Amino acid sequence: MVKGVVVSAAAAAACYWVWNSAAKWATNAGDRPDSGFSTGFGEGLTALFIGLVSMPVALWAGMRMAAERDNYLLVLGGGLMWPFIGGHLIHDAGVSSVETFLYCALFALLGGALSFV
């Protein structure tokens, strides 16, 4: 269970950073002076795809590095929770750093509970 909490916390921090960076990249692509009507749409879809796919991959890789096998529930549950938790952190304006930390801690605790099962 402790390995699940640690891996989930590290995955949440890494995936939040990756998704936030990709979202800023997509926003900046649409803000250029030579941008047209759909400029940034492809970048936005890429950022969304990277943000959603990175979590199950990070959880799976982290648990494999921690020498834990058969964590299907953690990978599936974490992958299903991340669009809600991470999406709230990325797309809602005005999320403070304390709120970001608390949501990532919640994700880590829920990941630990899923790895316990």
Biopython code that builds the backbone (N, CA, C, O; Angstrom):
import numpy as np
from Bio.PDB.StructureBuilder import StructureBuilder

atoms = [
    (1, "MET", "N", (0.824, -1.195, 0.000)),
    (1, "MET", "CA", (0.000, 0.000, 0.000)),
    (1, "MET", "C", (0.868, 1.258, 0.000)),
    (1, "MET", "O", (0.539, 2.250, -0.651)),
    (2, "VAL", "N", (1.986, 1.208, 0.740)),
    (2, "VAL", "CA", (2.885, 2.361, 0.792)),
    (2, "VAL", "C", (3.490, 2.617, -0.580)),
    (2, "VAL", "O", (3.630, 3.768, -0.993)),
    (3, "LYS", "N", (3.852, 1.550, -1.287)),
    (3, "LYS", "CA", (4.383, 1.708, -2.634)),
    (3, "LYS", "C", (3.346, 2.344, -3.553)),
    (3, "LYS", "O", (3.687, 3.166, -4.404)),
    (4, "GLY", "N", (2.098, 1.969, -3.383)),
    (4, "GLY", "CA", (1.029, 2.553, -4.193)),
    (4, "GLY", "C", (0.859, 4.037, -3.934)),
    (4, "GLY", "O", (0.634, 4.808, -4.867)),
    (5, "VAL", "N", (0.964, 4.448, -2.668)),
    (5, "VAL", "CA", (0.856, 5.871, -2.334)),
    (5, "VAL", "C", (2.020, 6.650, -2.929)),
    (5, "VAL", "O", (1.829, 7.715, -3.516)),
    (6, "VAL", "N", (3.230, 6.114, -2.773)),
    (6, "VAL", "CA", (4.418, 6.813, -3.273)),
    (6, "VAL", "C", (4.399, 6.907, -4.799)),
    (6, "VAL", "O", (4.679, 7.964, -5.364)),
    (7, "VAL", "N", (4.072, 5.810, -5.453)),
    (7, "VAL", "CA", (4.030, 5.810, -6.911)),
    (7, "VAL", "C", (2.901, 6.710, -7.411)),
    (7, "VAL", "O", (3.081, 7.419, -8.401)),
    (8, "SER", "N", (1.758, 6.698, -6.758)),
    (8, "SER", "CA", (0.648, 7.553, -7.172)),
    (8, "SER", "C", (0.980, 9.025, -6.975)),
    (8, "SER", "O", (0.617, 9.857, -7.806)),
    (9, "ALA", "N", (1.665, 9.356, -5.886)),
    (9, "ALA", "CA", (2.053, 10.751, -5.655)),
    (9, "ALA", "C", (3.059, 11.212, -6.700)),
    (9, "ALA", "O", (2.942, 12.316, -7.232)),
    (10, "ALA", "N", (4.043, 10.375, -6.995)),
    (10, "ALA", "CA", (5.029, 10.743, -8.015)),
    (10, "ALA", "C", (4.386, 10.850, -9.391)),
    (10, "ALA", "O", (4.710, 11.754, -10.162)),
    (11, "ALA", "N", (3.481, 9.937, -9.700)),
    (11, "ALA", "CA", (2.795, 9.978, -10.992)),
    (11, "ALA", "C", (1.904, 11.210, -11.100)),
    (11, "ALA", "O", (1.839, 11.836, -12.158)),
    (12, "ALA", "N", (1.216, 11.563, -10.016)),
    (12, "ALA", "CA", (0.365, 12.748, -10.035)),
    (12, "ALA", "C", (1.190, 14.010, -10.256)),
    (12, "ALA", "O", (0.799, 14.875, -11.040)),
    (13, "ALA", "N", (2.314, 14.124, -9.581)),
    (13, "ALA", "CA", (3.166, 15.304, -9.747)),
    (13, "ALA", "C", (3.734, 15.373, -11.165)),
    (13, "ALA", "O", (3.722, 16.434, -11.790)),
    (14, "ALA", "N", (4.224, 14.255, -11.666)),
    (14, "ALA", "CA", (4.813, 14.242, -13.008)),
    (14, "ALA", "C", (3.759, 14.496, -14.086)),
    (14, "ALA", "O", (3.985, 15.281, -15.006)),
    (15, "CYS", "N", (2.616, 13.836, -13.970)),
    (15, "CYS", "CA", (1.580, 13.990, -14.992)),
    (15, "CYS", "C", (0.940, 15.364, -14.944)),
    (15, "CYS", "O", (0.557, 15.904, -15.982)),
    (16, "TYR", "N", (0.820, 15.937, -13.759)),
    (16, "TYR", "CA", (0.319, 17.307, -13.660)),
    (16, "TYR", "C", (1.272, 18.258, -14.367)),
    (16, "TYR", "O", (0.832, 19.123, -15.124)),
    (17, "TRP", "N", (2.564, 18.110, -14.131)),
    (17, "TRP", "CA", (3.548, 18.986, -14.764)),
    (17, "TRP", "C", (3.518, 18.830, -16.287)),
    (17, "TRP", "O", (3.561, 19.823, -17.012)),
    (18, "VAL", "N", (3.445, 17.587, -16.771)),
    (18, "VAL", "CA", (3.426, 17.339, -18.213)),
    (18, "VAL", "C", (2.164, 17.919, -18.840)),
    (18, "VAL", "O", (2.237, 18.582, -19.874)),
    (19, "TRP", "N", (1.009, 17.678, -18.227)),
    (19, "TRP", "CA", (-0.256, 18.145, -18.790)),
    (19, "TRP", "C", (-0.337, 19.665, -18.734)),
    (19, "TRP", "O", (-0.827, 20.289, -19.675)),
    (20, "ASN", "N", (0.133, 20.267, -17.654)),
    (20, "ASN", "CA", (0.125, 21.723, -17.527)),
    (20, "ASN", "C", (1.039, 22.355, -18.576)),
    (20, "ASN", "O", (0.674, 23.355, -19.196)),
    (21, "SER", "N", (2.214, 21.783, -18.776)),
    (21, "SER", "CA", (3.137, 22.307, -19.787)),
    (21, "SER", "C", (2.555, 22.166, -21.188)),
    (21, "SER", "O", (2.661, 23.087, -21.998)),
    (22, "ALA", "N", (1.949, 21.036, -21.478)),
    (22, "ALA", "CA", (1.346, 20.831, -22.793)),
    (22, "ALA", "C", (0.157, 21.764, -23.012)),
    (22, "ALA", "O", (-0.044, 22.258, -24.122)),
    (23, "ALA", "N", (-0.630, 22.009, -21.969)),
    (23, "ALA", "CA", (-1.769, 22.926, -22.097)),
    (23, "ALA", "C", (-1.300, 24.359, -22.341)),
    (23, "ALA", "O", (-1.906, 25.088, -23.126)),
    (24, "LYS", "N", (-0.226, 24.761, -21.670)),
    (24, "LYS", "CA", (0.328, 26.106, -21.912)),
    (24, "LYS", "C", (0.885, 26.210, -23.326)),
    (24, "LYS", "O", (0.734, 27.242, -23.979)),
    (25, "TRP", "N", (1.529, 25.143, -23.801)),
    (25, "TRP", "CA", (2.031, 25.122, -25.160)),
    (25, "TRP", "C", (0.883, 25.272, -26.164)),
    (25, "TRP", "O", (1.004, 26.014, -27.138)),
    (26, "ALA", "N", (-0.211, 24.580, -25.930)),
    (26, "ALA", "CA", (-1.361, 24.666, -26.829)),
    (26, "ALA", "C", (-1.990, 26.054, -26.793)),
    (26, "ALA", "O", (-2.408, 26.574, -27.828)),
    (27, "THR", "N", (-2.057, 26.650, -25.622)),
    (27, "THR", "CA", (-2.623, 27.996, -25.507)),
    (27, "THR", "C", (-1.736, 29.015, -26.218)),
    (27, "THR", "O", (-2.235, 29.903, -26.910)),
    (28, "ASN", "N", (-0.439, 28.886, -26.048)),
    (28, "ASN", "CA", (0.479, 29.815, -26.703)),
    (28, "ASN", "C", (0.482, 29.659, -28.212)),
    (28, "ASN", "O", (0.752, 30.624, -28.926)),
    (29, "ALA", "N", (0.192, 28.471, -28.713)),
    (29, "ALA", "CA", (0.133, 28.265, -30.158)),
    (29, "ALA", "C", (-1.022, 29.037, -30.768)),
    (29, "ALA", "O", (-0.911, 29.521, -31.895)),
    (30, "GLY", "N", (-2.113, 29.161, -30.057)),
    (30, "GLY", "CA", (-3.263, 29.900, -30.564)),
    (30, "GLY", "C", (-3.172, 31.393, -30.364)),
    (30, "GLY", "O", (-3.968, 32.136, -30.939)),
    (31, "ASP", "N", (-2.228, 31.856, -29.568)),
    (31, "ASP", "CA", (-2.096, 33.278, -29.270)),
    (31, "ASP", "C", (-1.083, 34.003, -30.152)),
    (31, "ASP", "O", (-0.859, 35.200, -29.973)),
    (32, "ARG", "N", (-0.478, 33.307, -31.087)),
    (32, "ARG", "CA", (0.506, 33.945, -31.960)),
    (32, "ARG", "C", (-0.174, 34.945, -32.885)),
    (32, "ARG", "O", (-1.349, 34.781, -33.215)),
    (33, "PRO", "N", (0.548, 35.976, -33.306)),
    (33, "PRO", "CA", (-0.068, 36.979, -34.169)),
    (33, "PRO", "C", (-0.487, 36.445, -35.535)),
    (33, "PRO", "O", (-1.409, 36.987, -36.145)),
    (34, "ASP", "N", (0.166, 35.400, -36.027)),
    (34, "ASP", "CA", (-0.191, 34.848, -37.334)),
    (34, "ASP", "C", (-1.194, 33.698, -37.227)),
    (34, "ASP", "O", (-1.361, 32.930, -38.175)),
    (35, "SER", "N", (-1.851, 33.577, -36.091)),
    (35, "SER", "CA", (-2.769, 32.461, -35.898)),
    (35, "SER", "C", (-4.077, 32.695, -36.644)),
    (35, "SER", "O", (-4.562, 33.819, -36.770)),
    (36, "GLY", "N", (-4.622, 31.591, -37.130)),
    (36, "GLY", "CA", (-5.885, 31.638, -37.840)),
    (36, "GLY", "C", (-7.023, 31.138, -36.970)),
    (36, "GLY", "O", (-6.931, 31.138, -35.743)),
    (37, "PHE", "N", (-8.100, 30.712, -37.620)),
    (37, "PHE", "CA", (-9.300, 30.294, -36.904)),
    (37, "PHE", "C", (-9.066, 29.056, -36.046)),
    (37, "PHE", "O", (-9.443, 29.041, -34.874)),
    (38, "SER", "N", (-8.457, 28.032, -36.602)),
    (38, "SER", "CA", (-8.311, 26.783, -35.861)),
    (38, "SER", "C", (-6.888, 26.547, -35.367)),
    (38, "SER", "O", (-6.510, 25.416, -35.061)),
    (39, "THR", "N", (-6.108, 27.611, -35.291)),
    (39, "THR", "CA", (-4.740, 27.448, -34.802)),
    (39, "THR", "C", (-4.780, 27.082, -33.326)),
    (39, "THR", "O", (-5.460, 27.736, -32.536)),
    (40, "GLY", "N", (-4.070, 26.064, -32.968)),
    (40, "GLY", "CA", (-4.030, 25.588, -31.592)),
    (40, "GLY", "C", (-4.968, 24.430, -31.331)),
    (40, "GLY", "O", (-4.910, 23.824, -30.261)),
    (41, "PHE", "N", (-5.844, 24.103, -32.293)),
    (41, "PHE", "CA", (-6.772, 22.994, -32.088)),
    (41, "PHE", "C", (-6.029, 21.661, -32.013)),
    (41, "PHE", "O", (-6.273, 20.854, -31.116)),
    (42, "GLY", "N", (-5.129, 21.441, -32.955)),
    (42, "GLY", "CA", (-4.339, 20.211, -32.952)),
    (42, "GLY", "C", (-3.451, 20.115, -31.729)),
    (42, "GLY", "O", (-3.282, 19.040, -31.155)),
    (43, "GLU", "N", (-2.878, 21.259, -31.329)),
    (43, "GLU", "CA", (-2.046, 21.289, -30.141)),
    (43, "GLU", "C", (-2.869, 21.002, -28.891)),
    (43, "GLU", "O", (-2.397, 20.333, -27.972)),
    (44, "GLY", "N", (-4.097, 21.509, -28.856)),
    (44, "GLY", "CA", (-4.986, 21.254, -27.724)),
    (44, "GLY", "C", (-5.362, 19.790, -27.610)),
    (44, "GLY", "O", (-5.388, 19.236, -26.511)),
    (45, "LEU", "N", (-5.654, 19.154, -28.750)),
    (45, "LEU", "CA", (-5.962, 17.722, -28.736)),
    (45, "LEU", "C", (-4.747, 16.902, -28.323)),
    (45, "LEU", "O", (-4.871, 15.911, -27.604)),
    (46, "THR", "N", (-3.578, 17.318, -28.780)),
    (46, "THR", "CA", (-2.346, 16.627, -28.389)),
    (46, "THR", "C", (-2.110, 16.754, -26.890)),
    (46, "THR", "O", (-1.752, 15.780, -26.229)),
    (47, "ALA", "N", (-2.312, 17.961, -26.352)),
    (47, "ALA", "CA", (-2.134, 18.172, -24.912)),
    (47, "ALA", "C", (-3.129, 17.330, -24.112)),
    (47, "ALA", "O", (-2.763, 16.749, -23.090)),
    (48, "LEU", "N", (-4.368, 17.259, -24.562)),
    (48, "LEU", "CA", (-5.370, 16.447, -23.881)),
    (48, "LEU", "C", (-5.004, 14.973, -23.925)),
    (48, "LEU", "O", (-5.112, 14.279, -22.914)),
    (49, "PHE", "N", (-4.575, 14.490, -25.078)),
    (49, "PHE", "CA", (-4.180, 13.090, -25.218)),
    (49, "PHE", "C", (-2.996, 12.767, -24.310)),
    (49, "PHE", "O", (-3.006, 11.755, -23.609)),
    (50, "ILE", "N", (-1.983, 13.620, -24.323)),
    (50, "ILE", "CA", (-0.811, 13.400, -23.477)),
    (50, "ILE", "C", (-1.204, 13.422, -22.002)),
    (50, "ILE", "O", (-0.732, 12.600, -21.216)),
    (51, "GLY", "N", (-2.065, 14.360, -21.633)),
    (51, "GLY", "CA", (-2.479, 14.469, -20.240)),
    (51, "GLY", "C", (-3.246, 13.265, -19.741)),
    (51, "GLY", "O", (-3.101, 12.864, -18.586)),
    (52, "LEU", "N", (-4.059, 12.688, -20.603)),
    (52, "LEU", "CA", (-4.870, 11.551, -20.179)),
    (52, "LEU", "C", (-4.126, 10.224, -20.240)),
    (52, "LEU", "O", (-4.332, 9.363, -19.385)),
    (53, "VAL", "N", (-3.276, 10.050, -21.224)),
    (53, "VAL", "CA", (-2.589, 8.776, -21.407)),
    (53, "VAL", "C", (-1.378, 8.643, -20.491)),
    (53, "VAL", "O", (-0.967, 7.531, -20.160)),
    (54, "SER", "N", (-0.811, 9.764, -20.083)),
    (54, "SER", "CA", (0.412, 9.692, -19.281)),
    (54, "SER", "C", (0.178, 9.062, -17.905)),
    (54, "SER", "O", (1.088, 8.427, -17.372)),
    (55, "MET", "N", (-0.992, 9.215, -17.322)),
    (55, "MET", "CA", (-1.219, 8.706, -15.970)),
    (55, "MET", "C", (-1.215, 7.181, -15.892)),
    (55, "MET", "O", (-0.481, 6.642, -15.064)),
    (56, "PRO", "N", (-1.982, 6.454, -16.696)),
    (56, "PRO", "CA", (-1.914, 4.997, -16.579)),
    (56, "PRO", "C", (-0.521, 4.455, -16.893)),
    (56, "PRO", "O", (-0.078, 3.485, -16.277)),
    (57, "VAL", "N", (0.165, 5.072, -17.843)),
    (57, "VAL", "CA", (1.515, 4.633, -18.183)),
    (57, "VAL", "C", (2.460, 4.885, -17.011)),
    (57, "VAL", "O", (3.283, 4.028, -16.687)),
    (58, "ALA", "N", (2.352, 6.047, -16.375)),
    (58, "ALA", "CA", (3.215, 6.374, -15.235)),
    (58, "ALA", "C", (2.930, 5.449, -14.048)),
    (58, "ALA", "O", (3.860, 5.003, -13.376)),
    (59, "LEU", "N", (1.669, 5.162, -13.791)),
    (59, "LEU", "CA", (1.340, 4.246, -12.697)),
    (59, "LEU", "C", (1.862, 2.838, -12.964)),
    (59, "LEU", "O", (2.428, 2.199, -12.077)),
    (60, "TRP", "N", (1.669, 2.363, -14.186)),
    (60, "TRP", "CA", (2.155, 1.034, -14.526)),
    (60, "TRP", "C", (3.676, 0.959, -14.420)),
    (60, "TRP", "O", (4.215, 0.024, -13.828)),
    (61, "ALA", "N", (4.368, 1.948, -14.996)),
    (61, "ALA", "CA", (5.831, 1.945, -14.969)),
    (61, "ALA", "C", (6.360, 2.096, -13.544)),
    (61, "ALA", "O", (7.338, 1.446, -13.174)),
    (62, "GLY", "N", (5.727, 2.939, -12.754)),
    (62, "GLY", "CA", (6.168, 3.128, -11.375)),
    (62, "GLY", "C", (6.008, 1.882, -10.530)),
    (62, "GLY", "O", (6.891, 1.552, -9.738)),
    (63, "MET", "N", (4.906, 1.191, -10.687)),
    (63, "MET", "CA", (4.708, -0.034, -9.920)),
    (63, "MET", "C", (5.623, -1.156, -10.412)),
    (63, "MET", "O", (6.028, -2.009, -9.622)),
    (64, "ARG", "N", (5.949, -1.166, -11.691)),
    (64, "ARG", "CA", (6.916, -2.151, -12.189)),
    (64, "ARG", "C", (8.299, -1.859, -11.623)),
    (64, "ARG", "O", (9.032, -2.785, -11.273)),
    (65, "MET", "N", (8.668, -0.573, -11.527)),
    (65, "MET", "CA", (9.968, -0.222, -10.934)),
    (65, "MET", "C", (9.992, -0.533, -9.440)),
    (65, "MET", "O", (11.055, -0.798, -8.878)),
    (66, "ALA", "N", (8.841, -0.502, -8.804)),
    (66, "ALA", "CA", (8.751, -0.834, -7.381)),
    (66, "ALA", "C", (8.626, -2.349, -7.158)),
    (66, "ALA", "O", (8.397, -2.801, -6.037)),
    (67, "ALA", "N", (8.777, -3.106, -8.214)),
    (67, "ALA", "CA", (8.731, -4.579, -8.170)),
    (67, "ALA", "C", (7.380, -5.102, -7.712)),
    (67, "ALA", "O", (7.305, -6.110, -7.010)),
    (68, "GLU", "N", (6.325, -4.425, -8.105)),
    (68, "GLU", "CA", (4.966, -4.890, -7.824)),
    (68, "GLU", "C", (4.303, -5.261, -9.147)),
    (68, "GLU", "O", (4.393, -4.524, -10.129)),
    (69, "ARG", "N", (3.650, -6.391, -9.158)),
    (69, "ARG", "CA", (2.971, -6.855, -10.362)),
    (69, "ARG", "C", (1.476, -6.941, -10.105)),
    (69, "ARG", "O", (1.016, -6.863, -8.966)),
    (70, "ASP", "N", (0.739, -7.100, -11.175)),
    (70, "ASP", "CA", (-0.712, -7.298, -11.125)),
    (70, "ASP", "C", (-1.423, -6.162, -10.403)),
    (70, "ASP", "O", (-2.220, -6.399, -9.495)),
    (71, "ASN", "N", (-1.138, -4.939, -10.805)),
    (71, "ASN", "CA", (-1.795, -3.758, -10.252)),
    (71, "ASN", "C", (-2.798, -3.194, -11.253)),
    (71, "ASN", "O", (-2.814, -1.996, -11.532)),
    (72, "TYR", "N", (-3.615, -4.062, -11.773)),
    (72, "TYR", "CA", (-4.568, -3.662, -12.797)),
    (72, "TYR", "C", (-5.594, -2.675, -12.251)),
    (72, "TYR", "O", (-5.986, -1.740, -12.948)),
    (73, "LEU", "N", (-6.027, -2.875, -11.017)),
    (73, "LEU", "CA", (-7.019, -1.987, -10.430)),
    (73, "LEU", "C", (-6.450, -0.584, -10.222)),
    (73, "LEU", "O", (-7.144, 0.406, -10.453)),
    (74, "LEU", "N", (-5.200, -0.494, -9.792)),
    (74, "LEU", "CA", (-4.559, 0.811, -9.616)),
    (74, "LEU", "C", (-4.415, 1.530, -10.950)),
    (74, "LEU", "O", (-4.728, 2.717, -11.045)),
    (75, "VAL", "N", (-3.952, 0.841, -11.969)),
    (75, "VAL", "CA", (-3.761, 1.465, -13.274)),
    (75, "VAL", "C", (-5.099, 1.877, -13.880)),
    (75, "VAL", "O", (-5.230, 2.983, -14.405)),
    (76, "LEU", "N", (-6.084, 0.999, -13.811)),
    (76, "LEU", "CA", (-7.403, 1.314, -14.362)),
    (76, "LEU", "C", (-8.104, 2.400, -13.549)),
    (76, "LEU", "O", (-8.635, 3.355, -14.116)),
    (77, "GLY", "N", (-8.109, 2.258, -12.229)),
    (77, "GLY", "CA", (-8.765, 3.261, -11.378)),
    (77, "GLY", "C", (-8.074, 4.608, -11.428)),
    (77, "GLY", "O", (-8.737, 5.644, -11.471)),
    (78, "GLY", "N", (-6.744, 4.608, -11.424)),
    (78, "GLY", "CA", (-6.002, 5.865, -11.523)),
    (78, "GLY", "C", (-6.208, 6.530, -12.867)),
    (78, "GLY", "O", (-6.316, 7.753, -12.953)),
    (79, "GLY", "N", (-6.262, 5.722, -13.918)),
    (79, "GLY", "CA", (-6.521, 6.268, -15.246)),
    (79, "GLY", "C", (-7.917, 6.851, -15.374)),
    (79, "GLY", "O", (-8.127, 7.802, -16.126)),
    (80, "LEU", "N", (-8.881, 6.286, -14.642)),
    (80, "LEU", "CA", (-10.251, 6.817, -14.680)),
    (80, "LEU", "C", (-10.445, 8.022, -13.756)),
    (80, "LEU", "O", (-11.283, 8.883, -14.023)),
    (81, "MET", "N", (-9.670, 8.082, -12.670)),
    (81, "MET", "CA", (-9.767, 9.226, -11.748)),
    (81, "MET", "C", (-9.048, 10.460, -12.278)),
    (81, "MET", "O", (-9.478, 11.586, -12.028)),
    (82, "TRP", "N", (-7.964, 10.255, -13.004)),
    (82, "TRP", "CA", (-7.112, 11.369, -13.413)),
    (82, "TRP", "C", (-7.811, 12.404, -14.301)),
    (82, "TRP", "O", (-7.556, 13.594, -14.121)),
    (83, "PRO", "N", (-8.675, 12.025, -15.246)),
    (83, "PRO", "CA", (-9.349, 13.074, -16.020)),
    (83, "PRO", "C", (-10.172, 14.025, -15.156)),
    (83, "PRO", "O", (-10.303, 15.203, -15.488)),
    (84, "PHE", "N", (-10.721, 13.533, -14.065)),
    (84, "PHE", "CA", (-11.514, 14.390, -13.196)),
    (84, "PHE", "C", (-10.634, 15.256, -12.294)),
    (84, "PHE", "O", (-10.838, 16.465, -12.191)),
    (85, "ILE", "N", (-9.664, 14.633, -11.648)),
    (85, "ILE", "CA", (-8.791, 15.378, -10.731)),
    (85, "ILE", "C", (-7.830, 16.263, -11.514)),
    (85, "ILE", "O", (-7.748, 17.465, -11.263)),
    (86, "GLY", "N", (-7.108, 15.679, -12.457)),
    (86, "GLY", "CA", (-6.160, 16.459, -13.249)),
    (86, "GLY", "C", (-6.840, 17.468, -14.142)),
    (86, "GLY", "O", (-6.346, 18.583, -14.312)),
    (87, "GLY", "N", (-7.972, 17.090, -14.715)),
    (87, "GLY", "CA", (-8.710, 18.025, -15.562)),
    (87, "GLY", "C", (-9.181, 19.238, -14.799)),
    (87, "GLY", "O", (-9.162, 20.352, -15.324)),
    (88, "HIS", "N", (-9.606, 19.037, -13.560)),
    (88, "HIS", "CA", (-10.002, 20.175, -12.717)),
    (88, "HIS", "C", (-8.809, 21.089, -12.467)),
    (88, "HIS", "O", (-8.942, 22.312, -12.520)),
    (89, "LEU", "N", (-7.655, 20.511, -12.199)),
    (89, "LEU", "CA", (-6.468, 21.313, -11.905)),
    (89, "LEU", "C", (-5.981, 22.068, -13.130)),
    (89, "LEU", "O", (-5.497, 23.192, -13.003)),
    (90, "ILE", "N", (-6.097, 21.484, -14.301)),
    (90, "ILE", "CA", (-5.568, 22.103, -15.513)),
    (90, "ILE", "C", (-6.533, 23.127, -16.092)),
    (90, "ILE", "O", (-6.114, 24.221, -16.469)),
    (91, "HIS", "N", (-7.801, 22.798, -16.171)),
    (91, "HIS", "CA", (-8.736, 23.616, -16.938)),
    (91, "HIS", "C", (-9.538, 24.625, -16.129)),
    (91, "HIS", "O", (-10.138, 25.523, -16.719)),
    (92, "ASP", "N", (-9.574, 24.516, -14.812)),
    (92, "ASP", "CA", (-10.300, 25.496, -14.012)),
    (92, "ASP", "C", (-9.368, 26.632, -13.621)),
    (92, "ASP", "O", (-8.294, 26.405, -13.064)),
    (93, "ALA", "N", (-9.783, 27.840, -13.915)),
    (93, "ALA", "CA", (-8.958, 29.001, -13.591)),
    (93, "ALA", "C", (-9.017, 29.280, -12.095)),
    (93, "ALA", "O", (-10.039, 29.045, -11.451)),
    (94, "GLY", "N", (-7.937, 29.773, -11.559)),
    (94, "GLY", "CA", (-7.906, 30.177, -10.166)),
    (94, "GLY", "C", (-7.615, 29.064, -9.175)),
    (94, "GLY", "O", (-7.901, 29.216, -7.988)),
    (95, "VAL", "N", (-7.054, 27.951, -9.628)),
    (95, "VAL", "CA", (-6.699, 26.874, -8.702)),
    (95, "VAL", "C", (-5.372, 27.240, -8.046)),
    (95, "VAL", "O", (-4.372, 27.460, -8.729)),
    (96, "SER", "N", (-5.372, 27.303, -6.733)),
    (96, "SER", "CA", (-4.165, 27.707, -6.012)),
    (96, "SER", "C", (-3.193, 26.540, -5.885)),
    (96, "SER", "O", (-3.543, 25.393, -6.165)),
    (97, "SER", "N", (-1.978, 26.843, -5.463)),
    (97, "SER", "CA", (-0.978, 25.794, -5.291)),
    (97, "SER", "C", (-1.337, 24.881, -4.119)),
    (97, "SER", "O", (-1.016, 23.693, -4.137)),
    (98, "VAL", "N", (-1.999, 25.428, -3.105)),
    (98, "VAL", "CA", (-2.438, 24.593, -1.979)),
    (98, "VAL", "C", (-3.510, 23.611, -2.447)),
    (98, "VAL", "O", (-3.482, 22.435, -2.087)),
    (99, "GLU", "N", (-4.439, 24.093, -3.239)),
    (99, "GLU", "CA", (-5.489, 23.223, -3.763)),
    (99, "GLU", "C", (-4.898, 22.155, -4.685)),
    (99, "GLU", "O", (-5.343, 21.008, -4.670)),
    (100, "THR", "N", (-3.907, 22.526, -5.481)),
    (100, "THR", "CA", (-3.228, 21.568, -6.343)),
    (100, "THR", "C", (-2.561, 20.479, -5.511)),
    (100, "THR", "O", (-2.670, 19.294, -5.828)),
    (101, "PHE", "N", (-1.872, 20.881, -4.450)),
    (101, "PHE", "CA", (-1.222, 19.911, -3.570)),
    (101, "PHE", "C", (-2.243, 18.984, -2.923)),
    (101, "PHE", "O", (-2.020, 17.776, -2.840)),
    (102, "LEU", "N", (-3.357, 19.538, -2.466)),
    (102, "LEU", "CA", (-4.366, 18.713, -1.803)),
    (102, "LEU", "C", (-5.023, 17.727, -2.760)),
    (102, "LEU", "O", (-5.291, 16.585, -2.386)),
    (103, "TYR", "N", (-5.283, 18.158, -3.989)),
    (103, "TYR", "CA", (-5.859, 17.232, -4.971)),
    (103, "TYR", "C", (-4.877, 16.123, -5.336)),
    (103, "TYR", "O", (-5.277, 14.970, -5.497)),
    (104, "CYS", "N", (-3.592, 16.464, -5.466)),
    (104, "CYS", "CA", (-2.584, 15.442, -5.757)),
    (104, "CYS", "C", (-2.424, 14.483, -4.572)),
    (104, "CYS", "O", (-2.212, 13.286, -4.767)),
    (105, "ALA", "N", (-2.527, 15.008, -3.345)),
    (105, "ALA", "CA", (-2.476, 14.146, -2.155)),
    (105, "ALA", "C", (-3.696, 13.227, -2.112)),
    (105, "ALA", "O", (-3.576, 12.055, -1.756)),
    (106, "LEU", "N", (-4.857, 13.747, -2.470)),
    (106, "LEU", "CA", (-6.055, 12.912, -2.540)),
    (106, "LEU", "C", (-5.879, 11.800, -3.565)),
    (106, "LEU", "O", (-6.245, 10.652, -3.316)),
    (107, "PHE", "N", (-5.322, 12.145, -4.706)),
    (107, "PHE", "CA", (-5.078, 11.130, -5.730)),
    (107, "PHE", "C", (-4.113, 10.065, -5.213)),
    (107, "PHE", "O", (-4.305, 8.875, -5.463)),
    (108, "ALA", "N", (-3.082, 10.490, -4.496)),
    (108, "ALA", "CA", (-2.107, 9.533, -3.956)),
    (108, "ALA", "C", (-2.756, 8.606, -2.938)),
    (108, "ALA", "O", (-2.479, 7.407, -2.937)),
    (109, "LEU", "N", (-3.606, 9.130, -2.078)),
    (109, "LEU", "CA", (-4.284, 8.291, -1.087)),
    (109, "LEU", "C", (-5.260, 7.316, -1.744)),
    (109, "LEU", "O", (-5.344, 6.152, -1.351)),
    (110, "LEU", "N", (-5.991, 7.795, -2.740)),
    (110, "LEU", "CA", (-6.898, 6.897, -3.457)),
    (110, "LEU", "C", (-6.116, 5.839, -4.225)),
    (110, "LEU", "O", (-6.548, 4.688, -4.302)),
    (111, "GLY", "N", (-4.965, 6.215, -4.796)),
    (111, "GLY", "CA", (-4.102, 5.237, -5.462)),
    (111, "GLY", "C", (-3.569, 4.198, -4.501)),
    (111, "GLY", "O", (-3.472, 3.021, -4.848)),
    (112, "GLY", "N", (-3.217, 4.626, -3.278)),
    (112, "GLY", "CA", (-2.776, 3.683, -2.274)),
    (112, "GLY", "C", (-3.872, 2.706, -1.890)),
    (112, "GLY", "O", (-3.621, 1.516, -1.698)),
    (113, "ALA", "N", (-5.085, 3.217, -1.781)),
    (113, "ALA", "CA", (-6.219, 2.333, -1.471)),
    (113, "ALA", "C", (-6.466, 1.341, -2.603)),
    (113, "ALA", "O", (-6.778, 0.179, -2.343)),
    (114, "LEU", "N", (-6.333, 1.779, -3.847)),
    (114, "LEU", "CA", (-6.526, 0.871, -4.970)),
    (114, "LEU", "C", (-5.417, -0.171, -5.051)),
    (114, "LEU", "O", (-5.663, -1.307, -5.455)),
    (115, "SER", "N", (-4.213, 0.203, -4.673)),
    (115, "SER", "CA", (-3.112, -0.770, -4.711)),
    (115, "SER", "C", (-3.215, -1.766, -3.562)),
    (115, "SER", "O", (-2.674, -2.868, -3.654)),
    (116, "PHE", "N", (-3.892, -1.402, -2.496)),
    (116, "PHE", "CA", (-4.089, -2.311, -1.364)),
    (116, "PHE", "C", (-5.000, -3.470, -1.720)),
    (116, "PHE", "O", (-4.822, -4.596, -1.254)),
    (117, "VAL", "N", (-5.980, -3.168, -2.557)),
    (117, "VAL", "CA", (-6.924, -4.199, -2.984)),
    (117, "VAL", "C", (-6.211, -5.118, -3.911)),
    (117, "VAL", "O", (-6.804, -6.076, -4.407)),
]
sb = StructureBuilder()
sb.init_structure("model")
sb.init_model(0)
sb.init_chain("A")
sb.init_seg("    ")
for serial, (resi, resn, name, xyz) in enumerate(atoms, 1):
    if name == "N":
        sb.init_residue(resn, " ", resi, " ")
    sb.init_atom(name, np.array(xyz, "f"), 0.0, 1.0, " ", f" {name:<3s}", serial, name[0])
structure = sb.get_structure()
